Amino acid sequence: MNRHALEIASLEDEGGDLAYWLTRTPAERLEALELLRQIHYGYDSLTARPQRVLDVVGAT
């Protein structure tokens, strides 16, 4: 993914976003989505850790 590209556009411009993303592979789309998620929620590789997983054991 090219993180050095920058395009300034008006919010009123419909543009070719859909056409652009349809040319990308599913892997590239997911990579871009993950980048946006990290930008929005913040990401620190030093504090990143696996999500806790709970096992529920039913009483017999």
N, CA, C and O atoms as a CHARMM CRD file, in Angstrom:
* protein
*
  240
    1    1 MET  N      0.84400  -1.17200   0.00000 PROA 1      0.00000
    2    1 MET  CA     0.00000   0.00000   0.00000 PROA 1      0.00000
    3    1 MET  C      0.88600   1.23000   0.00000 PROA 1      0.00000
    4    1 MET  O      1.83100   1.32700   0.78200 PROA 1      0.00000
    5    2 ASN  N      0.57600   2.16000  -0.87500 PROA 2      0.00000
    6    2 ASN  CA     1.35900   3.38200  -0.98600 PROA 2      0.00000
    7    2 ASN  C      0.84700   4.39900   0.02300 PROA 2      0.00000
    8    2 ASN  O     -0.24300   4.94500  -0.14800 PROA 2      0.00000
    9    3 ARG  N      1.61400   4.65600   1.06300 PROA 3      0.00000
   10    3 ARG  CA     1.20500   5.60000   2.10200 PROA 3      0.00000
   11    3 ARG  C      1.70200   7.00700   1.80800 PROA 3      0.00000
   12    3 ARG  O      1.48900   7.92000   2.60600 PROA 3      0.00000
   13    4 HSD  N      2.36000   7.18800   0.67100 PROA 4      0.00000
   14    4 HSD  CA     2.92400   8.48800   0.33300 PROA 4      0.00000
   15    4 HSD  C      2.04000   9.26200  -0.64300 PROA 4      0.00000
   16    4 HSD  O      2.34800  10.40500  -0.97900 PROA 4      0.00000
   17    5 ALA  N      0.96200   8.66100  -1.09400 PROA 5      0.00000
   18    5 ALA  CA     0.05900   9.34700  -2.02100 PROA 5      0.00000
   19    5 ALA  C     -0.89000  10.23100  -1.22400 PROA 5      0.00000
   20    5 ALA  O     -1.38500   9.83200  -0.17000 PROA 5      0.00000
   21    6 LEU  N     -1.13600  11.42000  -1.72800 PROA 6      0.00000
   22    6 LEU  CA    -2.03900  12.35400  -1.06400 PROA 6      0.00000
   23    6 LEU  C     -2.88100  13.03400  -2.11900 PROA 6      0.00000
   24    6 LEU  O     -2.36600  13.54400  -3.11400 PROA 6      0.00000
   25    7 GLU  N     -4.16100  13.03600  -1.89300 PROA 7      0.00000
   26    7 GLU  CA    -5.06800  13.70100  -2.82200 PROA 7      0.00000
   27    7 GLU  C     -6.01100  14.57300  -2.01000 PROA 7      0.00000
   28    7 GLU  O     -6.65700  14.10100  -1.07500 PROA 7      0.00000
   29    8 ILE  N     -6.08700  15.84100  -2.37100 PROA 8      0.00000
   30    8 ILE  CA    -6.98200  16.78200  -1.70800 PROA 8      0.00000
   31    8 ILE  C     -8.24100  16.89500  -2.55700 PROA 8      0.00000
   32    8 ILE  O     -8.16500  17.16000  -3.75700 PROA 8      0.00000
   33    9 ALA  N     -9.39400  16.69300  -1.93600 PROA 9      0.00000
   34    9 ALA  CA   -10.65500  16.76600  -2.67200 PROA 9      0.00000
   35    9 ALA  C    -11.72200  17.37300  -1.78100 PROA 9      0.00000
   36    9 ALA  O    -11.60600  17.37400  -0.55600 PROA 9      0.00000
   37   10 SER  N    -12.74200  17.87700  -2.40500 PROA 10     0.00000
   38   10 SER  CA   -13.87900  18.43800  -1.68600 PROA 10     0.00000
   39   10 SER  C    -14.77600  17.30100  -1.20200 PROA 10     0.00000
   40   10 SER  O    -14.84200  16.24900  -1.83700 PROA 10     0.00000
   41   11 LEU  N    -15.46000  17.50600  -0.08800 PROA 11     0.00000
   42   11 LEU  CA   -16.38100  16.49300   0.40700 PROA 11     0.00000
   43   11 LEU  C    -17.58200  16.32300  -0.52000 PROA 11     0.00000
   44   11 LEU  O    -18.24800  15.28800  -0.49800 PROA 11     0.00000
   45   12 GLU  N    -17.85700  17.34400  -1.33600 PROA 12     0.00000
   46   12 GLU  CA   -18.97400  17.26000  -2.26500 PROA 12     0.00000
   47   12 GLU  C    -18.63800  16.43000  -3.50300 PROA 12     0.00000
   48   12 GLU  O    -19.54200  15.95700  -4.19200 PROA 12     0.00000
   49   13 ASP  N    -17.35000  16.24800  -3.79000 PROA 13     0.00000
   50   13 ASP  CA   -16.94700  15.46300  -4.95400 PROA 13     0.00000
   51   13 ASP  C    -17.25600  13.99300  -4.71200 PROA 13     0.00000
   52   13 ASP  O    -16.87000  13.42500  -3.69000 PROA 13     0.00000
   53   14 GLU  N    -17.95500  13.38500  -5.66100 PROA 14     0.00000
   54   14 GLU  CA   -18.25000  11.96700  -5.51800 PROA 14     0.00000
   55   14 GLU  C    -17.02500  11.14300  -5.88400 PROA 14     0.00000
   56   14 GLU  O    -16.79000  10.08600  -5.29900 PROA 14     0.00000
   57   15 GLY  N    -16.25600  11.61000  -6.83200 PROA 15     0.00000
   58   15 GLY  CA   -14.99100  10.98000  -7.17800 PROA 15     0.00000
   59   15 GLY  C    -15.12700   9.53200  -7.60800 PROA 15     0.00000
   60   15 GLY  O    -16.22900   9.03300  -7.83800 PROA 15     0.00000
   61   16 GLY  N    -13.99400   8.87400  -7.71100 PROA 16     0.00000
   62   16 GLY  CA   -13.96900   7.49000  -8.15400 PROA 16     0.00000
   63   16 GLY  C    -13.54900   6.54100  -7.06000 PROA 16     0.00000
   64   16 GLY  O    -12.84000   5.57000  -7.32200 PROA 16     0.00000
   65   17 ASP  N    -13.97600   6.80400  -5.82800 PROA 17     0.00000
   66   17 ASP  CA   -13.57400   5.93000  -4.72500 PROA 17     0.00000
   67   17 ASP  C    -13.99100   4.48300  -4.95900 PROA 17     0.00000
   68   17 ASP  O    -13.19100   3.56300  -4.78400 PROA 17     0.00000
   69   18 LEU  N    -15.23600   4.28800  -5.35300 PROA 18     0.00000
   70   18 LEU  CA   -15.72200   2.93100  -5.57100 PROA 18     0.00000
   71   18 LEU  C    -14.92900   2.25600  -6.67800 PROA 18     0.00000
   72   18 LEU  O    -14.51400   1.10500  -6.53700 PROA 18     0.00000
   73   19 ALA  N    -14.71800   2.96500  -7.77200 PROA 19     0.00000
   74   19 ALA  CA   -13.95800   2.39300  -8.88700 PROA 19     0.00000
   75   19 ALA  C    -12.54100   2.03500  -8.44800 PROA 19     0.00000
   76   19 ALA  O    -12.00900   0.99600  -8.84100 PROA 19     0.00000
   77   20 TYR  N    -11.93200   2.89300  -7.63600 PROA 20     0.00000
   78   20 TYR  CA   -10.57400   2.62200  -7.16100 PROA 20     0.00000
   79   20 TYR  C    -10.53600   1.35900  -6.31100 PROA 20     0.00000
   80   20 TYR  O     -9.71000   0.47600  -6.54000 PROA 20     0.00000
   81   21 TRP  N    -11.43600   1.27300  -5.32700 PROA 21     0.00000
   82   21 TRP  CA   -11.39500   0.13400  -4.41000 PROA 21     0.00000
   83   21 TRP  C    -11.79100  -1.17000  -5.08200 PROA 21     0.00000
   84   21 TRP  O    -11.38400  -2.24200  -4.63400 PROA 21     0.00000
   85   22 LEU  N    -12.57200  -1.09800  -6.14300 PROA 22     0.00000
   86   22 LEU  CA   -12.89900  -2.31300  -6.87900 PROA 22     0.00000
   87   22 LEU  C    -11.70400  -2.84300  -7.66100 PROA 22     0.00000
   88   22 LEU  O    -11.68600  -4.01200  -8.04500 PROA 22     0.00000
   89   23 THR  N    -10.69600  -1.98800  -7.90200 PROA 23     0.00000
   90   23 THR  CA    -9.48700  -2.45100  -8.58900 PROA 23     0.00000
   91   23 THR  C     -8.47900  -3.05600  -7.62100 PROA 23     0.00000
   92   23 THR  O     -7.52500  -3.70000  -8.05700 PROA 23     0.00000
   93   24 ARG  N     -8.66400  -2.86700  -6.34200 PROA 24     0.00000
   94   24 ARG  CA    -7.75000  -3.39600  -5.32900 PROA 24     0.00000
   95   24 ARG  C     -8.12600  -4.83800  -4.98900 PROA 24     0.00000
   96   24 ARG  O     -9.28700  -5.23100  -5.10000 PROA 24     0.00000
   97   25 THR  N     -7.13000  -5.61600  -4.57600 PROA 25     0.00000
   98   25 THR  CA    -7.39200  -6.99400  -4.16000 PROA 25     0.00000
   99   25 THR  C     -8.02200  -6.98100  -2.76500 PROA 25     0.00000
  100   25 THR  O     -7.89800  -5.99500  -2.03800 PROA 25     0.00000
  101   26 PRO  N     -8.69300  -8.06500  -2.39100 PROA 26     0.00000
  102   26 PRO  CA    -9.25400  -8.12500  -1.03400 PROA 26     0.00000
  103   26 PRO  C     -8.19000  -7.93000   0.05000 PROA 26     0.00000
  104   26 PRO  O     -8.46300  -7.30700   1.07600 PROA 26     0.00000
  105   27 ALA  N     -6.99100  -8.45200  -0.16700 PROA 27     0.00000
  106   27 ALA  CA    -5.91800  -8.28300   0.82100 PROA 27     0.00000
  107   27 ALA  C     -5.53100  -6.81300   0.96500 PROA 27     0.00000
  108   27 ALA  O     -5.29900  -6.33900   2.07700 PROA 27     0.00000
  109   28 GLU  N     -5.46100  -6.08900  -0.15200 PROA 28     0.00000
  110   28 GLU  CA    -5.13300  -4.66100  -0.09900 PROA 28     0.00000
  111   28 GLU  C     -6.23800  -3.87000   0.59100 PROA 28     0.00000
  112   28 GLU  O     -5.96400  -2.91700   1.32000 PROA 28     0.00000
  113   29 ARG  N     -7.47900  -4.26400   0.36200 PROA 29     0.00000
  114   29 ARG  CA    -8.59800  -3.58800   1.02800 PROA 29     0.00000
  115   29 ARG  C     -8.53600  -3.79000   2.53700 PROA 29     0.00000
  116   29 ARG  O     -8.74500  -2.84900   3.30300 PROA 29     0.00000
  117   30 LEU  N     -8.24900  -5.01300   2.96300 PROA 30     0.00000
  118   30 LEU  CA    -8.14600  -5.28500   4.39800 PROA 30     0.00000
  119   30 LEU  C     -6.97000  -4.55100   5.02100 PROA 30     0.00000
  120   30 LEU  O     -7.06700  -4.06100   6.14600 PROA 30     0.00000
  121   31 GLU  N     -5.86300  -4.47400   4.29900 PROA 31     0.00000
  122   31 GLU  CA    -4.69500  -3.74900   4.80200 PROA 31     0.00000
  123   31 GLU  C     -5.02800  -2.26800   4.99600 PROA 31     0.00000
  124   31 GLU  O     -4.63800  -1.66800   5.99800 PROA 31     0.00000
  125   32 ALA  N     -5.74000  -1.68800   4.04800 PROA 32     0.00000
  126   32 ALA  CA    -6.14100  -0.28500   4.15800 PROA 32     0.00000
  127   32 ALA  C     -7.12500  -0.09600   5.30600 PROA 32     0.00000
  128   32 ALA  O     -7.04700   0.89200   6.03600 PROA 32     0.00000
  129   33 LEU  N     -8.04200  -1.03100   5.46500 PROA 33     0.00000
  130   33 LEU  CA    -9.00800  -0.96000   6.56200 PROA 33     0.00000
  131   33 LEU  C     -8.30000  -1.03100   7.90800 PROA 33     0.00000
  132   33 LEU  O     -8.64200  -0.29000   8.82900 PROA 33     0.00000
  133   34 GLU  N     -7.31800  -1.91500   8.02800 PROA 34     0.00000
  134   34 GLU  CA    -6.56500  -2.03200   9.28000 PROA 34     0.00000
  135   34 GLU  C     -5.78800  -0.75400   9.56600 PROA 34     0.00000
  136   34 GLU  O     -5.71400  -0.32100  10.71600 PROA 34     0.00000
  137   35 LEU  N     -5.21000  -0.14700   8.54100 PROA 35     0.00000
  138   35 LEU  CA    -4.49000   1.11200   8.72800 PROA 35     0.00000
  139   35 LEU  C     -5.43500   2.19800   9.23500 PROA 35     0.00000
  140   35 LEU  O     -5.08800   2.94200  10.15100 PROA 35     0.00000
  141   36 LEU  N     -6.62600   2.29300   8.64700 PROA 36     0.00000
  142   36 LEU  CA    -7.60700   3.28300   9.10200 PROA 36     0.00000
  143   36 LEU  C     -8.04000   3.01100  10.53900 PROA 36     0.00000
  144   36 LEU  O     -8.22100   3.94500  11.32100 PROA 36     0.00000
  145   37 ARG  N     -8.20700   1.73300  10.89100 PROA 37     0.00000
  146   37 ARG  CA    -8.58100   1.37500  12.26000 PROA 37     0.00000
  147   37 ARG  C     -7.50300   1.80400  13.24100 PROA 37     0.00000
  148   37 ARG  O     -7.80900   2.35700  14.29700 PROA 37     0.00000
  149   38 GLN  N     -6.24600   1.55500  12.90400 PROA 38     0.00000
  150   38 GLN  CA    -5.14000   1.93500  13.78200 PROA 38     0.00000
  151   38 GLN  C     -5.04000   3.44600  13.91600 PROA 38     0.00000
  152   38 GLN  O     -4.75700   3.95200  15.00200 PROA 38     0.00000
  153   39 ILE  N     -5.26700   4.16700  12.83500 PROA 39     0.00000
  154   39 ILE  CA    -5.22700   5.63000  12.89200 PROA 39     0.00000
  155   39 ILE  C     -6.35300   6.14900  13.77100 PROA 39     0.00000
  156   39 ILE  O     -6.14300   7.05200  14.58100 PROA 39     0.00000
  157   40 HSD  N     -7.54000   5.58900  13.61700 PROA 40     0.00000
  158   40 HSD  CA    -8.70800   6.07700  14.35900 PROA 40     0.00000
  159   40 HSD  C     -8.62000   5.74300  15.84800 PROA 40     0.00000
  160   40 HSD  O     -8.84400   6.61500  16.68800 PROA 40     0.00000
  161   41 TYR  N     -8.29800   4.50200  16.18400 PROA 41     0.00000
  162   41 TYR  CA    -8.30600   4.06400  17.57400 PROA 41     0.00000
  163   41 TYR  C     -6.94500   4.17000  18.24200 PROA 41     0.00000
  164   41 TYR  O     -6.84100   4.02200  19.46000 PROA 41     0.00000
  165   42 GLY  N     -5.91600   4.42100  17.47400 PROA 42     0.00000
  166   42 GLY  CA    -4.56800   4.48300  18.02600 PROA 42     0.00000
  167   42 GLY  C     -3.97100   3.09200  18.10800 PROA 42     0.00000
  168   42 GLY  O     -4.68100   2.11300  18.33700 PROA 42     0.00000
  169   43 TYR  N     -2.69300   3.01200  17.92400 PROA 43     0.00000
  170   43 TYR  CA    -2.01400   1.72400  17.95200 PROA 43     0.00000
  171   43 TYR  C     -0.61800   1.93200  18.49000 PROA 43     0.00000
  172   43 TYR  O      0.12000   2.80000  18.02300 PROA 43     0.00000
  173   44 ASP  N     -0.26500   1.13900  19.46500 PROA 44     0.00000
  174   44 ASP  CA     1.07400   1.18000  20.03800 PROA 44     0.00000
  175   44 ASP  C      1.59700  -0.24200  20.05100 PROA 44     0.00000
  176   44 ASP  O      1.10400  -1.08000  20.80600 PROA 44     0.00000
  177   45 SER  N      2.59100  -0.52200  19.22200 PROA 45     0.00000
  178   45 SER  CA     3.09500  -1.89100  19.11000 PROA 45     0.00000
  179   45 SER  C      3.72100  -2.38500  20.41100 PROA 45     0.00000
  180   45 SER  O      3.83500  -3.59300  20.61900 PROA 45     0.00000
  181   46 LEU  N      4.12700  -1.46900  21.28800 PROA 46     0.00000
  182   46 LEU  CA     4.72300  -1.88800  22.55600 PROA 46     0.00000
  183   46 LEU  C      3.68100  -2.41800  23.53200 PROA 46     0.00000
  184   46 LEU  O      3.98900  -3.26900  24.36500 PROA 46     0.00000
  185   47 THR  N      2.45800  -1.92500  23.43800 PROA 47     0.00000
  186   47 THR  CA     1.41900  -2.38000  24.35900 PROA 47     0.00000
  187   47 THR  C      0.43700  -3.33600  23.70300 PROA 47     0.00000
  188   47 THR  O     -0.49300  -3.81300  24.35300 PROA 47     0.00000
  189   48 ALA  N      0.63400  -3.62000  22.42600 PROA 48     0.00000
  190   48 ALA  CA    -0.26900  -4.54300  21.74200 PROA 48     0.00000
  191   48 ALA  C     -0.07800  -5.94300  22.30600 PROA 48     0.00000
  192   48 ALA  O      1.04300  -6.37400  22.57600 PROA 48     0.00000
  193   49 ARG  N     -1.17200  -6.63000  22.47500 PROA 49     0.00000
  194   49 ARG  CA    -1.10100  -7.98900  22.99700 PROA 49     0.00000
  195   49 ARG  C     -2.29700  -8.76900  22.46900 PROA 49     0.00000
  196   49 ARG  O     -3.27700  -8.18200  22.00900 PROA 49     0.00000
  197   50 PRO  N     -2.21300 -10.06800  22.53600 PROA 50     0.00000
  198   50 PRO  CA    -3.34700 -10.87300  22.05900 PROA 50     0.00000
  199   50 PRO  C     -4.58800 -10.62000  22.91200 PROA 50     0.00000
  200   50 PRO  O     -4.49500 -10.35500  24.11100 PROA 50     0.00000
  201   51 GLN  N     -5.73600 -10.70800  22.27600 PROA 51     0.00000
  202   51 GLN  CA    -6.98700 -10.53800  22.99200 PROA 51     0.00000
  203   51 GLN  C     -7.19400 -11.72200  23.92400 PROA 51     0.00000
  204   51 GLN  O     -6.87500 -12.86200  23.58700 PROA 51     0.00000
  205   52 ARG  N     -7.73000 -11.43400  25.09000 PROA 52     0.00000
  206   52 ARG  CA    -7.97900 -12.49100  26.06300 PROA 52     0.00000
  207   52 ARG  C     -9.09700 -13.39100  25.54200 PROA 52     0.00000
  208   52 ARG  O    -10.11000 -12.92100  25.02400 PROA 52     0.00000
  209   53 VAL  N     -8.88400 -14.68800  25.69400 PROA 53     0.00000
  210   53 VAL  CA    -9.87600 -15.66000  25.26200 PROA 53     0.00000
  211   53 VAL  C    -10.36200 -16.41200  26.48900 PROA 53     0.00000
  212   53 VAL  O     -9.56200 -16.91500  27.27600 PROA 53     0.00000
  213   54 LEU  N    -11.66000 -16.48500  26.64400 PROA 54     0.00000
  214   54 LEU  CA   -12.23700 -17.18500  27.78600 PROA 54     0.00000
  215   54 LEU  C    -12.83300 -18.50500  27.32900 PROA 54     0.00000
  216   54 LEU  O    -13.50300 -18.57500  26.29800 PROA 54     0.00000
  217   55 ASP  N    -12.58500 -19.54600  28.10400 PROA 55     0.00000
  218   55 ASP  CA   -13.20500 -20.83800  27.85100 PROA 55     0.00000
  219   55 ASP  C    -14.30400 -21.03300  28.88100 PROA 55     0.00000
  220   55 ASP  O    -14.07200 -20.89000  30.08100 PROA 55     0.00000
  221   56 VAL  N    -15.48500 -21.35600  28.41700 PROA 56     0.00000
  222   56 VAL  CA   -16.59800 -21.61100  29.32100 PROA 56     0.00000
  223   56 VAL  C    -16.75000 -23.11300  29.44800 PROA 56     0.00000
  224   56 VAL  O    -16.93800 -23.82700  28.46300 PROA 56     0.00000
  225   57 VAL  N    -16.66300 -23.57300  30.68100 PROA 57     0.00000
  226   57 VAL  CA   -16.78800 -25.00200  30.94400 PROA 57     0.00000
  227   57 VAL  C    -18.12600 -25.22400  31.62800 PROA 57     0.00000
  228   57 VAL  O    -18.38900 -24.67500  32.69800 PROA 57     0.00000
  229   58 GLY  N    -18.95000 -26.01600  31.01200 PROA 58     0.00000
  230   58 GLY  CA   -20.27700 -26.27400  31.56900 PROA 58     0.00000
  231   58 GLY  C    -20.20800 -27.32700  32.67100 PROA 58     0.00000
  232   58 GLY  O    -19.44800 -28.29100  32.57400 PROA 58     0.00000
  233   59 ALA  N    -21.00900 -27.13400  33.71800 PROA 59     0.00000
  234   59 ALA  CA   -21.07900 -28.11400  34.80600 PROA 59     0.00000
  235   59 ALA  C    -21.90600 -29.30400  34.33600 PROA 59     0.00000
  236   59 ALA  O    -22.94900 -29.14200  33.70200 PROA 59     0.00000
  237   60 THR  N    -21.43100 -30.48100  34.65200 PROA 60     0.00000
  238   60 THR  CA   -22.16400 -31.68900  34.24100 PROA 60     0.00000
  239   60 THR  C    -22.91600 -32.28500  35.38600 PROA 60     0.00000
  240   60 THR  O    -23.58700 -33.30400  35.22100 PROA 60     0.00000
